[in-house]
């Protein structure tokens, strides 16, 4: 089993790499041939997906869980 600190570090690196790629691609589409209006739907989708990635990272790596899988605050 992977330790908690390792999960936090590798998860943060993964989130940062995906975010850098997605935001760079969104920026490239919006400033390129498609223009701002053409790239806006992709930018909205990108922000939504990054929010989902951030929530999944928080849920899997940051939030503490008991051995049975339930959160410790409940």
N, C-alpha and C positions, 0 to 999 in steps of 0.2 A: 504494500500500500504506500502511496506517495504521501509524504509529510505535508502538513498544512502550509508551511513557509514555501515549499517547493511549488505547490499548487498556486499560491498567490503570485509568486514571481513569474512562473511560466505562463500563467493565465494573463497577467498584465502585459507581458511581452507579446503574446498572441493577439490580444485586443489592440495593442498599439500598432502592430503590423497591419492588421486588417483595417483599422481606422485610417492609417496613413495611405494605404492603397485605395480604399474606397473614396476618401475625400479627395485624393489626388486625381482619381479617375473622374469624379464628379466635377471638379474644377476644370479639368481638361475638356470635358464635354461642353461645359457652360461657356468657356472662353473660346472654344473652337468654332467649327462650322455651324453647329446647332444654335449657338447664341444662348443668351440667358433664358429666354422663353422656351426654347427647345430642350434645354438641359434642366429646367426646373422640375419636371416630374421625376427625373432620375435623382436629383438632389433630395427631393422629399422622401423618396424610397430609401435612399442612402441613410438619411438621418433616422428614419424609422428602424431600419435594420441595425444600425449602430446602437440605438436605444435597447433593442432586444438583446444584442450581444452584451451590452453593459449589464443588463438585468441578469442574464444567465451567468455571467462572470461573478456577480455579487452573490447570487444564490448558490452556486457551486463552490466558490473559493473563499469568499469573505464571511458569509453568515455561518455561525457556529451551529452544529447539529449534534443531537445525541446519537448514541450507537444505533438506536432503532430508526433513525432517519428523520425524526421529528425535530423541530427547532426547540432550543432550550428555554425559550421564553413562554412556551405554552404548556 
